[in-house]
Amino acid sequence: MTYSLETISQLEHSKEFAKLHQKFHQFNPLKVLRVDQFEIRHSNILAWLLDPNETHQLGGFFLKKILTRLIMRAENEGKGEGIDFLSFLHSSFHDAEVAREVKTHTNRLIDLLVHVPSQKLVLVIENKFHAGESDGQLADYLAYAKRRFPESGYTILPIFLTLANEEPSEDTYLLLGYEDVLKIIEQHLEFNKETTADAIHDFLSFYIEVLKEQLVHDEEAVQLALEVYEGNKSAIDFLFLSQNKNFKKQAIYKGIYKQMGEFSDREKTALRKIYESKKKTIDFIFNIGSNVLREAFLEFVKETEIPEEAYSASIRSPNFVLPDWFDFEETLGKPDSTYWLGQAFIIWFERQVADRIKITVEVGPIPYEERYQLLTILEKHGISFQQNAKQEGKKYTKIYTAWTDVKDWASKQEVLNSMLELYNAPEINDLFRKIALSVEGMAQQEEVEEDVLDLNEIEREELTPMTKVPSIPKAAFQKFCMENGISEENRNPHQRYPSFTVPAFAKIEERFGSTRMNWWWHNGPFLFFFDHLRDGRLKLVLELGPLHGEQRVALIEELEAYGVNFRASSRLRTARYTRLFTNTKVIDDWQDEDQVSEAMTQLFKHQEHQRLLEVIERIGEESHFYF
C-alpha cells in the first residue's frame, strides 16, 4: 500500500476524529501533571485514599471497599479462606498506617504497605499500572512482610493491582484491578456528592476521568476510534509510525518506514508538528484500531464459524459462546442481563504476562437452583472448581483455564495460531462434551449416578482437534431412514446436515403452497434436519420455511390454534425460517453408526415432536382455506 500526505487532510475532515480529539483534550489538572503516565503517582494517590486519617474525609471507606472487592472477585475464590473479612469490615481502621516504597531485605521496594495494628492486618500491594512484573519480586515482598510481622494472629494479604487484570506469578496474591478502584470512587461520589467538599469532589472526578481513559471504559471513545481507524487507517498508521520508531521490525510496517525515509526534512517536520498537536488522539486510535488481540480474534471467529451473535470482539477480553449453547436457556435459565453475552457460559481470551495467552470458560450467574444442580453434575463428570462456588450468592465459577505461549505478539497470525491451539485442545473439547452431558441430564431430570458416561476414560486420540464441526455418518442416517419408513425421495443424506420430510408435510404443501424462494432441496413448508454440534451432541430440528407471506401467516395461525407457540417476529409476512422444536442428545462415540442411528430415532420419537406431527397432520387434512 502506498501512503500519501493527502490521506492526512482527509483525516482532518473526519467528524468522528474531531469528536474524539475534543474528548481527549478536555481540561484535567492531573493530566497536566502527567499523573496518568507514571505508576509512582498513582501509588501516591492510592496511599492518600487508603489512609483513613488523610485529608480526603473518607475515613476508612476506601480501605473497607478494597477488602470487599477482593472478596467479590471470582479470581480470588479460595485464596482468602480462613480470613475473617467480616471483622475487618466493621473496623474503623483509625490506626491504619500507610507506607510507600518500603525497602525489603533484598533492596527491592514494595509500592504500598498498609498496617492496621488493632486488626493485626497487613496489606502488601504491588502496583502495576504500566510496567511488567519482575522475576521473584512478589515472593520477595511476601517473605519480607512475614518476617516483619511474625506475631501469631496476623493476617497478611498480598495484593497484585494491575491495569489490565493480569494474573500474578505467585498464586498466593489476590488480584485487584484499577477498574475496582474506579468503581469504588464512582460509588462514593454518587452517594455522597452533597457531603463531599468541592475540592475533594473535583479531584476525585478528575482522577476518575484519568482511570476511564486508561481502562478504555468509555465505549463511545472505543467505537469512535474503531470507526476512525477503519476509514482512515493509512493516515493514522502514517502519523503514528512517523514518530514511533520501535515498530520498524514488524514486517507489516516496513513499507511505511521505507517510504518515510525518502521524505524531505520539510515533510518530516510537518508530520512531526501534526502528530504532536494531536498525539493523544492518534495514539489512542492506533492502539485501539491495530489491537492485535482483537484483530486475531476477528480472524478466529471467521475460521471457527462462530456467528456474529455469539461473540464480542472486546479490546481486552474478546469473548464468545458456542452457538449450540443458546439451546441451554430453557434448561438453565438466563443469567443477569449484564453478564457478557447473556448466556449461562462464556469463553474468553486474554493476554497474560510472559507473552502468554489464556482461555477461560466460566459458569455465570444463572438462577441458584439451576446453578447448583449444574455445578453438581459437572463435578460428577470430573470438572473441578472452587468448592464454595456452589454456595448461594456466588455468581461466577471458572471451570476451565489454559495457557499457551505466543511466539510474536506483533504478529496477528501468531496470536491466531495460539488461539486455535487453545480452542482445539483435546481438554477443552472434553469439557464441551461434559457440559452437554450435564445439561442434557438436567433437561431429562435424571439423577446422574456413578454409572454415567465417564469421559475421562475416552482415549485422547479420539478427541481430535476440530476447527470445523465434522460430518454425520451417512450409514447411520440411512439406517435411521429405513427403520422409520422414510423413503429415498423424502430424504437428503447431506454430509453436514442430513434432512428428511414426512408425508404429512406434503399435505401442508397442497394447502399452503411451496416456499417463495429456494429452500433446502425440496422447497416444501416443513423440514427435519440433523446437526452435529461442536460439543458432541446430535441435534434434530423441525423448521418452518419461507412460505409466501399470507400463506405463512395463515398456517401459523392454525398451528397456534392447536397450542403451538410462536414469537411475534415469526408472524411477519417477511419472515423466512422458524424452528418449531429442537432437541439434542450427546453421542459419546460418533464412529458407532448403531449408536448414532439409535439416537436419531430417539430424537425423532420424542413426545413433543410426535405431538407436533399430529397437529401438522390434522391441519393438512383440513379441506378449507383461511386466506
VENJOBEL-V678716 format. One record per residue. N is the residue number from 0. RES is the residue in three letters. SS is DSSP state (2 for helix, 1 for strand, 0 for the rest). OMEGA is omega as a letter, one per 20 degrees, with the letter a starting at -180 (none if undefined). D_FIRST is the distance of its C-alpha to the first C-alpha in Angstrom with 1 decimal. Layout:
BEGIN
N_RES_SS_OMEGA_D_FIRST ; N_RES_SS_OMEGA_D_FIRST
END
This chain:
BEGIN
0_MET_0_r_0.0 ; 1_THR_0_a_3.8 ; 2_TYR_0_a_6.4 ; 3_SER_0_r_9.8 ; 4_LEU_0_r_13.3 ; 5_GLU_2_a_14.1 ; 6_THR_2_r_12.4 ; 7_ILE_2_r_15.1 ; 8_SER_2_r_17.8 ; 9_GLN_2_r_16.9 ; 10_LEU_2_a_17.4 ; 11_GLU_2_a_20.8 ; 12_HIS_0_a_21.9 ; 13_SER_0_r_21.3 ; 14_LYS_2_a_24.9 ; 15_GLU_2_r_23.9 ; 16_PHE_2_a_22.4 ; 17_ALA_2_a_25.6 ; 18_LYS_2_r_27.8 ; 19_LEU_2_r_26.4 ; 20_HIS_2_r_26.6 ; 21_GLN_2_a_30.2 ; 22_LYS_2_a_30.9 ; 23_PHE_2_a_29.9 ; 24_HIS_0_r_31.8 ; 25_GLN_0_a_35.2 ; 26_PHE_0_r_37.9 ; 27_ASN_0_a_38.8 ; 28_PRO_2_r_41.1 ; 29_LEU_2_r_40.1 ; 30_LYS_2_r_36.5 ; 31_VAL_2_r_37.8 ; 32_LEU_0_r_39.7 ; 33_ARG_0_r_36.5 ; 34_VAL_2_a_38.5 ; 35_ASP_2_a_35.4 ; 36_GLN_2_a_33.8 ; 37_PHE_0_a_36.8 ; 38_GLU_2_a_38.5 ; 39_ILE_2_a_41.8 ; 40_ARG_2_r_42.0 ; 41_HIS_2_r_41.6 ; 42_SER_2_r_44.4 ; 43_ASN_2_r_46.5 ; 44_ILE_2_r_46.1 ; 45_LEU_2_r_46.8 ; 46_ALA_2_r_49.9 ; 47_TRP_2_a_51.1 ; 48_LEU_2_a_50.7 ; 49_LEU_2_a_52.3 ; 50_ASP_0_a_55.4 ; 51_PRO_0_a_58.0 ; 52_ASN_0_r_59.8 ; 53_GLU_0_a_56.9 ; 54_THR_0_a_56.6 ; 55_HIS_0_r_54.3 ; 56_GLN_0_r_57.5 ; 57_LEU_0_a_56.0 ; 58_GLY_0_a_58.6 ; 59_GLY_0_a_57.7 ; 60_PHE_2_a_55.4 ; 61_PHE_2_r_52.1 ; 62_LEU_2_r_53.6 ; 63_LYS_2_a_55.1 ; 64_LYS_2_r_51.9 ; 65_ILE_2_r_50.0 ; 66_LEU_2_r_52.6 ; 67_THR_2_r_52.3 ; 68_ARG_2_r_48.5 ; 69_LEU_2_r_49.0 ; 70_ILE_2_a_51.4 ; 71_MET_2_a_49.2 ; 72_ARG_0_a_46.0 ; 73_ALA_2_a_45.9 ; 74_GLU_2_a_44.4 ; 75_ASN_2_a_47.7 ; 76_GLU_0_r_50.1 ; 77_GLY_0_a_52.7 ; 78_LYS_0_a_52.0 ; 79_GLY_0_a_54.5 ; 80_GLU_0_a_57.3 ; 81_GLY_0_r_60.7 ; 82_ILE_0_a_59.6 ; 83_ASP_0_a_61.6 ; 84_PHE_2_a_58.9 ; 85_LEU_2_a_61.3 ; 86_SER_2_r_63.6 ; 87_PHE_2_a_60.8 ; 88_LEU_2_r_59.7 ; 89_HIS_0_r_63.3 ; 90_SER_0_r_63.4 ; 91_SER_0_a_63.1 ; 92_PHE_0_a_61.4 ; 93_HIS_0_a_63.5 ; 94_ASP_0_a_63.7 ; 95_ALA_1_r_60.0 ; 96_GLU_1_a_58.8 ; 97_VAL_1_a_55.1 ; 98_ALA_1_r_54.1 ; 99_ARG_1_r_50.8 ; 100_GLU_1_a_49.5 ; 101_VAL_1_a_52.4 ; 102_LYS_1_r_52.7 ; 103_THR_0_r_53.4 ; 104_HIS_0_r_55.6 ; 105_THR_0_r_52.6 ; 106_ASN_0_r_51.4 ; 107_ARG_0_a_48.5 ; 108_LEU_1_r_48.3 ; 109_ILE_1_a_48.6 ; 110_ASP_1_a_46.6 ; 111_LEU_1_r_49.3 ; 112_LEU_1_a_52.8 ; 113_VAL_1_a_54.9 ; 114_HIS_1_r_58.6 ; 115_VAL_1_a_61.0 ; 116_PRO_2_a_64.4 ; 117_SER_2_a_66.3 ; 118_GLN_2_a_64.1 ; 119_LYS_0_a_63.6 ; 120_LEU_1_r_59.9 ; 121_VAL_1_r_57.1 ; 122_LEU_1_r_53.3 ; 123_VAL_1_a_51.1 ; 124_ILE_1_r_47.6 ; 125_GLU_1_a_44.5 ; 126_ASN_1_r_41.9 ; 127_LYS_1_a_38.2 ; 128_PHE_0_r_36.2 ; 129_HIS_0_a_33.1 ; 130_ALA_0_r_34.4 ; 131_GLY_0_a_34.9 ; 132_GLU_0_r_38.2 ; 133_SER_0_a_40.0 ; 134_ASP_0_r_41.9 ; 135_GLY_0_a_45.4 ; 136_GLN_2_a_45.5 ; 137_LEU_2_r_46.3 ; 138_ALA_2_r_49.2 ; 139_ASP_2_a_50.4 ; 140_TYR_2_a_50.5 ; 141_LEU_2_r_52.5 ; 142_ALA_2_r_54.9 ; 143_TYR_2_a_55.5 ; 144_ALA_2_a_56.3 ; 145_LYS_2_r_58.7 ; 146_ARG_2_a_60.4 ; 147_ARG_2_a_60.8 ; 148_PHE_0_a_62.1 ; 149_PRO_0_a_64.2 ; 150_GLU_0_r_66.8 ; 151_SER_0_r_67.4 ; 152_GLY_0_r_66.2 ; 153_TYR_0_r_63.0 ; 154_THR_1_r_59.8 ; 155_ILE_1_a_56.6 ; 156_LEU_1_r_53.4 ; 157_PRO_1_a_50.3 ; 158_ILE_1_r_47.3 ; 159_PHE_1_a_43.6 ; 160_LEU_1_a_41.8 ; 161_THR_1_r_38.0 ; 162_LEU_0_a_35.2 ; 163_ALA_0_r_33.4 ; 164_ASN_0_r_36.6 ; 165_GLU_0_a_36.1 ; 166_GLU_0_a_39.1 ; 167_PRO_0_r_41.3 ; 168_SER_0_r_42.0 ; 169_GLU_0_a_45.7 ; 170_ASP_0_a_46.9 ; 171_THR_0_a_49.8 ; 172_TYR_0_r_47.5 ; 173_LEU_1_a_47.2 ; 174_LEU_1_r_43.8 ; 175_LEU_1_a_43.3 ; 176_GLY_1_r_40.1 ; 177_TYR_2_r_39.4 ; 178_GLU_2_r_39.2 ; 179_ASP_2_r_42.9 ; 180_VAL_2_r_43.5 ; 181_LEU_2_a_41.7 ; 182_LYS_2_r_43.8 ; 183_ILE_2_a_47.1 ; 184_ILE_2_r_46.6 ; 185_GLU_2_a_45.5 ; 186_GLN_2_a_48.6 ; 187_HIS_2_a_50.8 ; 188_LEU_2_a_49.7 ; 189_GLU_2_a_49.9 ; 190_PHE_2_a_53.5 ; 191_ASN_0_a_54.8 ; 192_LYS_0_a_53.3 ; 193_GLU_0_a_56.7 ; 194_THR_0_r_58.2 ; 195_THR_0_r_55.4 ; 196_ALA_0_a_55.7 ; 197_ASP_2_a_53.3 ; 198_ALA_2_r_51.9 ; 199_ILE_2_r_51.4 ; 200_HIS_2_a_49.8 ; 201_ASP_2_a_47.4 ; 202_PHE_2_a_46.5 ; 203_LEU_2_r_45.9 ; 204_SER_2_r_43.9 ; 205_PHE_2_r_41.6 ; 206_TYR_2_r_41.3 ; 207_ILE_2_a_40.5 ; 208_GLU_2_r_37.5 ; 209_VAL_2_a_36.3 ; 210_LEU_2_r_36.6 ; 211_LYS_2_a_35.0 ; 212_GLU_2_a_31.9 ; 213_GLN_2_a_31.7 ; 214_LEU_2_a_32.6 ; 215_VAL_0_r_30.1 ; 216_HIS_0_a_33.1 ; 217_ASP_0_a_32.1 ; 218_GLU_2_r_30.6 ; 219_GLU_2_r_29.8 ; 220_ALA_2_r_27.6 ; 221_VAL_2_a_25.8 ; 222_GLN_2_r_25.2 ; 223_LEU_2_a_24.1 ; 224_ALA_2_r_21.6 ; 225_LEU_2_r_20.1 ; 226_GLU_2_a_20.0 ; 227_VAL_2_a_18.4 ; 228_TYR_2_a_15.7 ; 229_GLU_2_a_15.0 ; 230_GLY_2_a_14.9 ; 231_ASN_0_a_13.2 ; 232_LYS_2_a_11.1 ; 233_SER_2_a_8.5 ; 234_ALA_2_r_11.8 ; 235_ILE_2_r_13.8 ; 236_ASP_2_a_11.6 ; 237_PHE_2_a_11.4 ; 238_LEU_2_a_15.2 ; 239_PHE_2_a_16.3 ; 240_LEU_2_r_14.8 ; 241_SER_2_a_15.8 ; 242_GLN_0_r_19.4 ; 243_ASN_0_a_19.3 ; 244_LYS_2_a_19.1 ; 245_ASN_2_r_20.4 ; 246_PHE_2_a_17.1 ; 247_LYS_0_a_16.3 ; 248_LYS_0_a_17.6 ; 249_GLN_0_a_15.3 ; 250_ALA_2_a_13.0 ; 251_ILE_2_a_10.2 ; 252_TYR_2_a_10.1 ; 253_LYS_2_a_10.8 ; 254_GLY_2_r_7.7 ; 255_ILE_2_a_8.4 ; 256_TYR_2_r_12.1 ; 257_LYS_2_a_11.8 ; 258_GLN_2_a_10.5 ; 259_MET_2_r_13.1 ; 260_GLY_0_a_15.7 ; 261_GLU_0_a_15.6 ; 262_PHE_0_r_16.6 ; 263_SER_0_r_20.2 ; 264_ASP_2_r_22.8 ; 265_ARG_2_r_23.1 ; 266_GLU_2_r_19.4 ; 267_LYS_2_r_19.6 ; 268_THR_2_r_22.9 ; 269_ALA_2_r_21.6 ; 270_LEU_2_a_18.9 ; 271_ARG_2_a_21.7 ; 272_LYS_2_r_24.0 ; 273_ILE_2_a_21.8 ; 274_TYR_2_a_21.0 ; 275_GLU_2_r_24.7 ; 276_SER_2_a_25.9 ; 277_LYS_0_a_24.1 ; 278_LYS_2_a_23.7 ; 279_LYS_2_a_25.4 ; 280_THR_2_a_23.6 ; 281_ILE_2_r_20.1 ; 282_ASP_2_a_21.2 ; 283_PHE_2_a_22.7 ; 284_ILE_2_a_19.7 ; 285_PHE_2_a_17.4 ; 286_ASN_2_r_20.2 ; 287_ILE_2_a_21.0 ; 288_GLY_2_a_17.6 ; 289_SER_0_a_16.2 ; 290_ASN_0_a_19.7 ; 291_VAL_2_a_19.5 ; 292_LEU_2_a_23.0 ; 293_ARG_2_a_22.3 ; 294_GLU_2_r_19.0 ; 295_ALA_2_r_20.8 ; 296_PHE_2_r_23.8 ; 297_LEU_2_r_22.0 ; 298_GLU_2_r_21.1 ; 299_PHE_2_a_24.7 ; 300_VAL_2_r_26.3 ; 301_LYS_2_a_24.4 ; 302_GLU_2_a_25.5 ; 303_THR_0_r_29.0 ; 304_GLU_0_r_29.4 ; 305_ILE_0_a_30.5 ; 306_PRO_0_a_30.7 ; 307_GLU_2_a_29.4 ; 308_GLU_2_a_32.9 ; 309_ALA_2_r_33.4 ; 310_TYR_1_r_30.8 ; 311_SER_1_a_29.5 ; 312_ALA_0_r_26.2 ; 313_SER_0_a_27.7 ; 314_ILE_0_a_25.9 ; 315_ARG_0_a_28.6 ; 316_SER_0_r_30.5 ; 317_PRO_0_a_28.7 ; 318_ASN_1_a_31.7 ; 319_PHE_1_r_32.9 ; 320_VAL_0_r_36.0 ; 321_LEU_0_a_36.9 ; 322_PRO_2_a_37.2 ; 323_ASP_2_a_40.6 ; 324_TRP_2_r_41.8 ; 325_PHE_2_r_41.9 ; 326_ASP_2_a_45.2 ; 327_PHE_2_a_46.8 ; 328_GLU_2_a_47.3 ; 329_GLU_2_a_50.6 ; 330_THR_2_a_52.0 ; 331_LEU_2_a_50.5 ; 332_GLY_0_a_50.2 ; 333_LYS_0_r_47.4 ; 334_PRO_0_r_46.5 ; 335_ASP_0_a_46.3 ; 336_SER_0_a_43.9 ; 337_THR_0_a_41.7 ; 338_TYR_0_r_41.2 ; 339_TRP_0_a_37.6 ; 340_LEU_0_r_37.1 ; 341_GLY_0_r_40.9 ; 342_GLN_0_a_41.9 ; 343_ALA_0_a_44.5 ; 344_PHE_1_r_41.9 ; 345_ILE_1_r_38.5 ; 346_ILE_1_r_36.0 ; 347_TRP_1_r_33.4 ; 348_PHE_1_r_31.1 ; 349_GLU_1_r_30.9 ; 350_ARG_1_a_29.7 ; 351_GLN_1_r_32.7 ; 352_VAL_0_r_33.7 ; 353_ALA_0_r_33.2 ; 354_ASP_0_r_29.8 ; 355_ARG_1_r_31.4 ; 356_ILE_1_a_30.6 ; 357_LYS_1_r_33.6 ; 358_ILE_1_a_34.5 ; 359_THR_1_r_37.6 ; 360_VAL_1_a_39.7 ; 361_GLU_1_r_42.1 ; 362_VAL_1_a_45.0 ; 363_GLY_0_a_45.0 ; 364_PRO_0_r_47.8 ; 365_ILE_0_a_49.3 ; 366_PRO_0_a_53.0 ; 367_TYR_2_a_55.2 ; 368_GLU_2_r_57.4 ; 369_GLU_2_a_54.5 ; 370_ARG_2_r_52.7 ; 371_TYR_2_a_55.7 ; 372_GLN_2_r_56.4 ; 373_LEU_2_a_52.8 ; 374_LEU_2_r_52.7 ; 375_THR_2_a_56.2 ; 376_ILE_2_r_55.1 ; 377_LEU_2_a_51.9 ; 378_GLU_2_r_54.0 ; 379_LYS_2_r_56.3 ; 380_HIS_0_r_53.4 ; 381_GLY_0_r_52.7 ; 382_ILE_0_a_49.9 ; 383_SER_0_r_50.7 ; 384_PHE_0_r_50.0 ; 385_GLN_0_a_51.8 ; 386_GLN_2_a_55.4 ; 387_ASN_2_r_55.6 ; 388_ALA_2_a_52.8 ; 389_LYS_2_r_55.5 ; 390_GLN_0_r_57.3 ; 391_GLU_0_a_57.4 ; 392_GLY_0_r_54.9 ; 393_LYS_0_a_52.2 ; 394_LYS_0_a_49.0 ; 395_TYR_0_a_46.3 ; 396_THR_1_r_46.8 ; 397_LYS_1_a_44.2 ; 398_ILE_1_r_45.1 ; 399_TYR_1_r_42.4 ; 400_THR_1_r_40.0 ; 401_ALA_1_a_38.1 ; 402_TRP_1_r_35.6 ; 403_THR_1_a_33.3 ; 404_ASP_1_r_31.2 ; 405_VAL_0_a_27.4 ; 406_LYS_0_a_26.3 ; 407_ASP_0_a_23.2 ; 408_TRP_0_r_22.6 ; 409_ALA_0_a_19.1 ; 410_SER_0_r_18.3 ; 411_LYS_2_a_18.2 ; 412_GLN_2_r_19.5 ; 413_GLU_2_r_22.4 ; 414_VAL_2_r_23.4 ; 415_LEU_2_r_23.4 ; 416_ASN_2_r_25.4 ; 417_SER_2_r_27.9 ; 418_MET_2_a_28.2 ; 419_LEU_2_r_29.0 ; 420_GLU_2_r_31.5 ; 421_LEU_2_a_33.3 ; 422_TYR_2_a_33.4 ; 423_ASN_0_a_34.6 ; 424_ALA_0_r_37.2 ; 425_PRO_2_a_40.7 ; 426_GLU_2_a_42.1 ; 427_ILE_2_r_40.1 ; 428_ASN_2_r_40.8 ; 429_ASP_2_r_44.4 ; 430_LEU_2_a_44.2 ; 431_PHE_2_r_42.9 ; 432_ARG_2_r_45.9 ; 433_LYS_2_r_48.3 ; 434_ILE_2_r_46.9 ; 435_ALA_2_r_47.4 ; 436_LEU_2_a_50.9 ; 437_SER_2_r_51.9 ; 438_VAL_2_r_50.8 ; 439_GLU_2_r_52.5 ; 440_GLY_2_r_55.6 ; 441_MET_2_a_55.7 ; 442_ALA_2_a_55.2 ; 443_GLN_0_r_58.2 ; 444_GLN_0_r_60.1 ; 445_GLU_0_r_61.2 ; 446_GLU_0_r_62.1 ; 447_VAL_0_a_59.9 ; 448_GLU_0_a_62.5 ; 449_GLU_0_r_62.2 ; 450_ASP_0_r_62.1 ; 451_VAL_0_a_58.7 ; 452_LEU_0_r_56.0 ; 453_ASP_0_a_55.0 ; 454_LEU_2_r_51.3 ; 455_ASN_2_a_51.6 ; 456_GLU_2_r_53.6 ; 457_ILE_0_r_50.9 ; 458_GLU_0_a_49.5 ; 459_ARG_2_r_46.0 ; 460_GLU_2_a_45.1 ; 461_GLU_2_a_45.7 ; 462_LEU_0_a_43.1 ; 463_THR_0_r_40.1 ; 464_PRO_0_a_36.6 ; 465_MET_0_r_35.4 ; 466_THR_0_r_31.8 ; 467_LYS_0_a_33.1 ; 468_VAL_0_a_36.7 ; 469_PRO_0_a_38.9 ; 470_SER_0_r_41.1 ; 471_ILE_0_a_44.7 ; 472_PRO_0_a_47.3 ; 473_LYS_2_a_48.3 ; 474_ALA_2_r_51.9 ; 475_ALA_2_r_52.3 ; 476_PHE_2_r_51.3 ; 477_GLN_2_r_53.6 ; 478_LYS_2_r_56.5 ; 479_PHE_2_a_56.0 ; 480_CYS_2_a_56.1 ; 481_MET_2_a_59.3 ; 482_GLU_2_a_61.0 ; 483_ASN_0_r_60.3 ; 484_GLY_0_r_61.1 ; 485_ILE_0_a_57.7 ; 486_SER_0_a_57.8 ; 487_GLU_2_a_55.1 ; 488_GLU_2_a_54.3 ; 489_ASN_2_a_53.7 ; 490_ARG_1_r_51.1 ; 491_ASN_1_a_47.7 ; 492_PRO_0_r_47.0 ; 493_HIS_0_a_43.3 ; 494_GLN_0_a_41.8 ; 495_ARG_0_a_40.2 ; 496_TYR_0_r_42.3 ; 497_PRO_0_a_45.7 ; 498_SER_1_a_47.4 ; 499_PHE_1_r_50.8 ; 500_THR_0_r_53.1 ; 501_VAL_0_a_56.8 ; 502_PRO_2_a_59.4 ; 503_ALA_2_a_59.6 ; 504_PHE_2_a_56.1 ; 505_ALA_2_r_57.3 ; 506_LYS_2_r_60.0 ; 507_ILE_2_a_57.5 ; 508_GLU_2_r_55.5 ; 509_GLU_2_a_58.7 ; 510_ARG_2_a_59.2 ; 511_PHE_2_r_55.7 ; 512_GLY_0_r_53.7 ; 513_SER_0_a_50.5 ; 514_THR_1_a_47.0 ; 515_ARG_0_r_45.2 ; 516_MET_0_r_42.1 ; 517_ASN_0_a_41.6 ; 518_TRP_0_a_42.4 ; 519_TRP_0_a_42.5 ; 520_TRP_0_a_44.7 ; 521_HIS_0_r_47.7 ; 522_ASN_0_r_46.9 ; 523_GLY_0_a_50.0 ; 524_PRO_0_a_50.6 ; 525_PHE_1_r_50.6 ; 526_LEU_1_r_49.1 ; 527_PHE_1_r_49.5 ; 528_PHE_1_r_46.7 ; 529_PHE_1_r_46.3 ; 530_ASP_1_r_43.3 ; 531_HIS_1_a_42.7 ; 532_LEU_0_a_41.4 ; 533_ARG_0_a_39.3 ; 534_ASP_0_r_42.2 ; 535_GLY_0_r_44.6 ; 536_ARG_1_r_46.3 ; 537_LEU_1_a_47.3 ; 538_LYS_1_r_46.9 ; 539_LEU_1_a_48.7 ; 540_VAL_1_r_47.7 ; 541_LEU_1_a_49.7 ; 542_GLU_1_r_47.5 ; 543_LEU_1_a_48.3 ; 544_GLY_0_a_46.0 ; 545_PRO_0_r_44.8 ; 546_LEU_1_r_48.1 ; 547_HIS_0_a_48.5 ; 548_GLY_2_a_48.7 ; 549_GLU_2_r_52.4 ; 550_GLN_2_a_53.4 ; 551_ARG_2_r_51.1 ; 552_VAL_2_r_52.6 ; 553_ALA_2_r_56.1 ; 554_LEU_2_r_55.6 ; 555_ILE_2_r_54.3 ; 556_GLU_2_r_57.3 ; 557_GLU_2_r_59.7 ; 558_LEU_2_r_58.0 ; 559_GLU_2_r_58.3 ; 560_ALA_2_r_61.9 ; 561_TYR_0_r_62.4 ; 562_GLY_0_r_60.7 ; 563_VAL_0_a_57.1 ; 564_ASN_0_r_54.7 ; 565_PHE_0_r_51.5 ; 566_ARG_0_a_48.9 ; 567_ALA_2_a_48.8 ; 568_SER_2_a_45.3 ; 569_SER_2_a_46.8 ; 570_ARG_2_r_49.4 ; 571_LEU_0_a_46.9 ; 572_ARG_0_a_47.1 ; 573_THR_0_a_43.3 ; 574_ALA_0_a_43.3 ; 575_ARG_0_a_42.3 ; 576_TYR_0_r_43.1 ; 577_THR_1_r_45.6 ; 578_ARG_1_a_46.8 ; 579_LEU_1_a_50.5 ; 580_PHE_1_r_50.9 ; 581_THR_1_r_49.1 ; 582_ASN_1_a_50.7 ; 583_THR_1_r_49.6 ; 584_LYS_1_a_51.2 ; 585_VAL_1_r_50.1 ; 586_ILE_0_a_50.1 ; 587_ASP_0_r_50.7 ; 588_ASP_0_a_50.5 ; 589_TRP_0_r_48.2 ; 590_GLN_0_a_49.6 ; 591_ASP_0_a_53.0 ; 592_GLU_2_r_53.2 ; 593_ASP_2_r_56.6 ; 594_GLN_2_a_55.3 ; 595_VAL_2_a_52.3 ; 596_SER_2_r_54.6 ; 597_GLU_2_r_57.2 ; 598_ALA_2_r_54.6 ; 599_MET_2_r_53.5 ; 600_THR_2_r_57.2 ; 601_GLN_2_r_57.7 ; 602_LEU_2_a_54.8 ; 603_PHE_2_a_56.0 ; 604_LYS_0_a_59.5 ; 605_HIS_0_a_58.6 ; 606_GLN_2_a_61.1 ; 607_GLU_2_r_58.5 ; 608_HIS_2_a_57.0 ; 609_GLN_2_r_60.4 ; 610_ARG_2_r_61.4 ; 611_LEU_2_r_58.4 ; 612_LEU_2_r_59.3 ; 613_GLU_2_r_62.8 ; 614_VAL_2_a_61.6 ; 615_ILE_2_r_59.4 ; 616_GLU_2_r_62.4 ; 617_ARG_2_a_64.7 ; 618_ILE_2_r_62.2 ; 619_GLY_2_a_61.8 ; 620_GLU_2_r_65.6 ; 621_GLU_0_a_66.0 ; 622_SER_0_a_67.2 ; 623_HIS_0_a_66.2 ; 624_PHE_0_a_62.9 ; 625_TYR_0_r_61.7 ; 626_PHE_0_none_59.3
END
